[in-house]
Amino acid sequence: MAQWLRLEVETVARGRRQLLAGEVERERIRRVGGGRPRAEKKRLRQLLQDDPAGDPMGRRRLWTGKRLRRICAELAQRDIAGR
């Protein structure tokens, strides 16, 4: 199964153990608290607000005119990159 899914054998084994033990919530994809912290999203939003583009009145204004290299450099400065 692990080879077919191209996953580590231990990852599949751990998932199987969790399923058999009933440790899995069927309505959730991740455990409560799983994923990246929301603080990173807030810091990224602040980074992109410095140079907005698109509709300034729109709800989804996460566009920017910054180039990828500049965004990467600013992420590294703010200690967001590499996580």
N, C-alpha and C positions, 0 to 999 in steps of 0.2 A: 504494500500500500504506500509506504513512504517513497519508494522509487517512482511509482506511478504518479504521485503528487509532487515529486521533486522537493520533498521536505526531509529534514533530518529524522532519523529513526526515533530518536529520543523525543522529538516534538510530537510525533504521531502517538508514541507510547504514552506520553503524559496526557494527551487529549483523550485517549482511550480510558486511561485510569480515571480521569475526571468524569467522563460519561458514566462509567460503571459505578462510581461512587455517588453519583447524583449531584455533583458539585457544579453543574452547568445550569445557568438560567436560560431557558429556551427563548425568552422574549428579548434577550440582550445579545449583542455581538461581543462586547467586551465586558470585563468586570467593572463594577462601580469604581470610578476614579481612574480607569484605564485611559490611555491616550496621552497626548501632550497637554501640558497645563495651559489654561486659558490665558495666563499672563503673557505667554509668548505671542498669542494672537493679538493681544492688546499692543504689545511692543511693535509688532509688525505693522499694525494699522497706523501707529504713530509714525513709523518710518515712511510709509507710503503717503501720509497726509501732507508731507512737506512739498510734494510736487504732484498735485492731483491733475487728472485729465478726465475727460468725459463729462457727463451731466452733473454739475455741482449740486443740483437739487435732488438728484436721485437717491434712493435708499442704499443702493449698492455702489458706493463710490470707491472701490478699491483699485481703480486704475491709476497708473502712474506713467509719467513720461521718462522715468529713469531707465537707463540701460541696465542689463543684467549684471555687468561687471560692477557698476556703481552700487547696485542693491547688495551684491555679495560682499563688497568691501564694507558697506555700512552695517550689514548683519554681523560681520566679524568684529567690527568696532564695538557693537552693542552686545557682544558675547551671545549671540543667538545662533550663529552658524555652527555646524558640526555636532548638533544634538539630535 
